[in-house]
């Protein structure tokens, strides 16, 4: 199989090389891969399948530059909290989230600035689209959990640069089960909040995760092990966007691969939902897609510029694969479930990417097609009177039970794990 495809002529290639050389002079992290020079087969096929034009120099340059951009508002809060007695910053943050910034007498300026943004709901937010996205996520039930594990999380580990904040903390290598449970709870709360109201659990989770990212970013930026020249800023804007796309557009692609019928309206609603989540998470609004078509263009741009997997990719993927998506799965089915999930990851992410991640590759992967056929058949229930409401009620309840069992009665911490050297 041809691994790379040339997509430009000699003259254009020379221009691109000159542009890349100029960009290098501006300290572009070496992780950056220019898709105009060499395009992987997987992304060439993706671009053709979705009829995407090659990204322009402007789009590539803007995306490339965000590898060095963080989240100034949240980062300032974390730096201020570092000057306070231990635990005081978390107390202030919790009070601001739960009771409002006005409940804090003489609130610190960085926290006031952050909540001045968070407390203003943008005019472009469409509650009908948010509610439709939540209903769609409820309807697919545990398929959403499988896409979350096999595609959203596993796909993110493939990047040997984007995986470094997790790899250096050991968060999934040593605490894979707990981390997956917390991520599942985070996503469940988002959709359970329907329209992400200010007093919802979903809104609260977003703010806490945003500050957790900032804590990791500030900590690792000062860590001698962090290679800024190679990886860019820890949890930078480009990687935040990549994660957002995995949970929106790539989530849709994964559900469709599992046999679910996701309409264009539902796909656009899911992207809109995660646009608002991304905004609350501190991603620049001008980077966030407005609909599924825009999101697919960004999936191509983000994915095709990522470096290949490394040993950390394989360790993280193996740790995640060892955690059953369904809690309390009977032991004889644990192995079969892992093979199914590895096969599903390969189906959506690609075989070459599966090899980079060290995922098993055997005939059990074809069970995915059986699952897809079953899911497609159950989608027909929606055509019956009250059928869709029934699917939503049953599947939402099952996901809730899975999340509660996985957490074992403990609330999610949404705090960074200590670096490996401190663990």
N, C-alpha and C positions, 0 to 999 in steps of 0.2 A: 504494500500500500504506500502511495506517495504521501510523505509526511508534511510536505510544505508545498505551497503553490505561489508562484510569482504573479503579481496582479498589476504591475506597472511596467512601462517600457524603460529602455536604458536611460533616455534623457530624464524622465520623471524620477527614476531611481537615483540619479546623480543629484538632482535637486533635493530629494528627500534626505540623502546622505549629508548634504551641506546643511540642511535645516537641522538635522539631528546633531551634527557637529556643533552648531551654534547653541543648540539646547544644552549639550553636554557642558559647554562653557559656563552655563548658568546652574551648574551643579544638579542636573537631573539625576535622580537615583538610578543606579545601574540596573535595577530590577525592571525598568521600563522596556517593553518590547514594542517596536513600531510595526503595526500590522501592515503598513504599506510596503515594507521591505520584504517581509516574509509572512505569509498567512497560513495558519495550520489548516489542514483539511477539514477538521471539525467546524471551524469558524467560517471557512469558505462555504461549506454546505449550509450552515446556519444563515449566512447572509443571503444565499440564493433562495433558501426555503421561505424566508420572510421578505424577500425582494427589497433588501436594504441597499442603499447606495454606499460606496466606500466613504468612510468618514473624512471630512475636510481637515485641512491643516489647522484651521481655527478650533474645531472641536477637539482634535487630538492635543493641541497645545494647551487648551484650557483644562482638559482632563489631566494631562501630564503635570501641569503646575500644581494641581491640588494634592499631589503626593507629599507636598511639604506644608500643607495647610491643616491646622487643627480646628478646634472649636473655642475661639477666644473667650466667649462669655463663660462657658463651663470651666475652662482652664483657669481663668482668673479666680473663680470661686474656690477651686481646689487649692490654688496657691495661697489664698487668704486663709482657708481652713487649716492649712499646715502651720499657721502661726498661732493657732488656738490650742488650748488644752485638749488632750486626747478625748474624743467622743463629743466634744462641743459642736464641731462642724456638722456631724450627722444629726445631732439634736436640732440645730437650727434649720437644716434642710428638711427634716421630717415635719417640723412645725410649719414651715412655709408651704410645703406641699399639702398638708392636711388642713391647715387653718388659714392659709393666705399670708402673703408677705406683710400685710398690715398688722398681723397679730404679733409681730416681733418689734418691740420697742427699739428704736435706733438701729434698725436692721443694717448690716454691713452693705456698703455700696455695691460690691460685686454680686451679692445675692439679689439686691434690688434690681440691678440691671438684667440679670437672668430672668427673673420673674416678670419684669416689664415686657419681655418678649413672650414668655410662656402664657401669660394670663390674657393676652389679646388673641382672640380666635380670628384667623384671617378670613376675609370676606369670600375668598375662593373656595372655602371648605363647604362641601355639599353634603348635608346630613343624609339625604336620600341615597346617595352613592355609598356613604359609609355604612348605612344599614344594609344595603344590598350586598356589600362585600362581606359583612358579618354573617348574613344568612347563607351566602355561598359557602363560606368556610364551615359553617355548622352542617350544611347539607352533605359535604364530602366526608365528614366524620374522621375516623381514624386514618383514612387515606392522607389527610392533611398532616397527621403526625409522621407518617412514613415519608412523605415528601420533605417535611422539615428535617428529618434525620438523614435520609439517603441522598437528598439533592441539595437542600439549602445549607446545611452544616458541612456535610462531606465535600460538597463542591467548593465551599470556602477554604477548606484545608489544603486544596490542591496548590494554591499560590504559596510558593516558598518564602514570600515576603509578608503577605497578609496574615499568614499563620503564626508569625513570630511572637506577637503579644500573648497569644494563648500558649504557645510552646514554651516560652520563657517563664511563664507562671506555673506551668505544669497543671493548669486547671482541668484539662480533659484527660491528660495522661494518668493523673493520680486520683481525680475525682470525677470521672466521666459520668457516672450515674447521676450524681447530684447536679452537675452542670446541665445535663440534658433535661432533667426534671425541671430545673429553674427556667430554662429556655422555653419548655413546653408551657409552663405556667404563665410566663410572660406573654406568649402569643395567645393563649387561651383568654387571659384577662383583657387583652386588647380587643378581641372579637366579642367577648362577653359584655364589654362596655358599649357595644353597638356604635355609638357616635362619638366616643372618646370625650365625654363631658368632663369638665374641670374636676368634679368630685369623684370620678370613677377610678376603679382599681387599675384600669388600663393606662389612664393618664399618669397616675402615681408611679406605675412601673416604668413608664417611658422616662420620666424625670430622673428616677433613681439609676436607671441603666445609663442615661446620658452622663451623670456625674461619675458613675463607676468607670466609664470609658475615659473620662477626663483624668481620673486618678491614675489609671494605668498609663495613659499618655504622658503625664507629667513625670511619673516615676521612671518609666523606661527611657524617656528622653535624656535623663541624667544617669542612666545605667551604663557603665563602661562596656557592657556586652552588646549594647544596641549600636548597630552599624547604620547611621543616618545616611551615609553616602551610598549605601546599597539598597536600603529598605524604605527610605523616606521617613517621615514623622510617624511614630506609632499611632495606630488607629486614625489615620489621616482621612481627609475628606473623600478621596478617591476610594479608599477601602470601606468607609462608611456607606458610600453610595453603592458599591458592589454588594455589600450585605443586604442593603435595602432592596436591590433588584432581585437577589436570590429569594427574598421573602415575598416578592410581588410577581413580577413577570415570569421568573423561572419557576415559581410556585405554580403558576397557571399551566406552564408547559408540562410540569411534572404531573399535575392532576389529569391533564388530557392524555398523557402517556399511560396513565392508570385506568383509562376508559371513561373518565367523567366528562360529561358534556358541559363545558364552560362557554357560555355565549360571549360574544364580543362585548356586550353591555356589562356582563359580570366581570370580564377580564379588565375592562376599563375601570370598573368600580373598585376592584382589588388594588389596582395601581394607584387610584385616587386615595384609597385608605392608607396605603403605605407612603404616599406623598405627604399626607398630614403627619403620620408617625415620623417620617424622616425629618420633616420640619421641626417637630418637637424634640427630635434627637440631636438637633444642631447641624443638620446637613444644609448647605446653602440652597436656597429655594431655586436659584437659577440652574442648578444641576439636576433637580428632581423632575422626573417625567410627568407629563399631564395625562397621558393615556397609554394603552398597551403598545401602540405602534411606536411611540417615542421611547418607551421602556425597552423594547426589543433592540432599537438602535443603540441604546446605552449598554445593554447586555453584551452586544457585539464589541463595542468600544472597550468596555471594562474587561471582559473576558479575554479578548485577543491581545491585550497589553500586559497580561499577567505573566510572571515567570513560571517555569514548570515546577512540578512538585519536587520535594527533597525528602530526606529521612524523617524530618519532623512531620511532613505531610503523611507519611506512612504510619508513624507512631500514633498520630491523632486519629487517623481513619480507623486504625485497628482498635484503639480504645473505644471509639464510638460504636464500632461494629459489634463489640463484645457486650454492649448494653441492649437488651431486648426493648423494642418500642412498646410492646405490650407487657405491663408488669405481671409478675406471677405466672409467666408462661411455663407450661409443663416442660420439664427437662428434655424429653425426647424431641420437642419442637424447637428448642433453642437453636440447635445447629441448623435446622432447615430454615428457620426464620432469618438467620444471619446470611445464609446463602441467597435467599430471596432478596434481601436488602442489598447485598453486594451486586447481584444481577440487575436490580432496578437502578442502582447508581451508575452502573456501566451503560445501561440502556439510555439514560438521559444525558449523562456527562460524557460518554464516549469510551470506547475500549482502551485507547491509548491513555486517556486520563485515568481509567481504572487501573491500568498497569502502573502508572506513576504513583497511585495511592496504595499499591500493593493489595488490591481487593481480590478475593477469590474469583476464579473464572472457570465455571463448570456448567454442566447441563441443567443444574437446578435453577439457573437463572431464567429458564424458559417458563417457570411457574408464574413469572410476572404476567405473561400473556393470558394465563388462566384467570388471574386476579382482575386484569383489565376487562376481560369478557364478562366476568361476574358484575363488576362495577357498572359496565355499560348497560347490562340487563336491568340492574336495580334503578338506573336512571330513568327507565321507562315508567317506573312507579309514579313519577312526577306527573304523568299524563292523566292519572286517575284523580277524581275529585278528592281533595284533601291529601293527596299522595305526597306532595312536597312538604307540607307541614308535618306529616307523619315521619318522613325521613329526617327532617331537621330535629324533631323532638327526640327520636331514638338515638341518632348519631351524636347529637350534642351531649346527651346524658352519658353516653359511653366514653366520650373524650374527657368529660369532667371526672368520671370515676378513675380513668387512667391517670390523669394528672394528680388527683388527690392521693391515689395509692403510691405513685412515684415519689411524691414529696414526703410521704410517711408522717403526715400531720405537722410538718415543720414549714413555716413560711419561707419564701425565697429570701435570701440575704441581699442579693444584688450588690455585693461588695467584691472587690478584686481579691483573688487568692494571693497569698504571699509568694514572692519570687522563689524559684527553686532553692536558691542559696539560703533563704530564710525559713523554708518549710520544715 
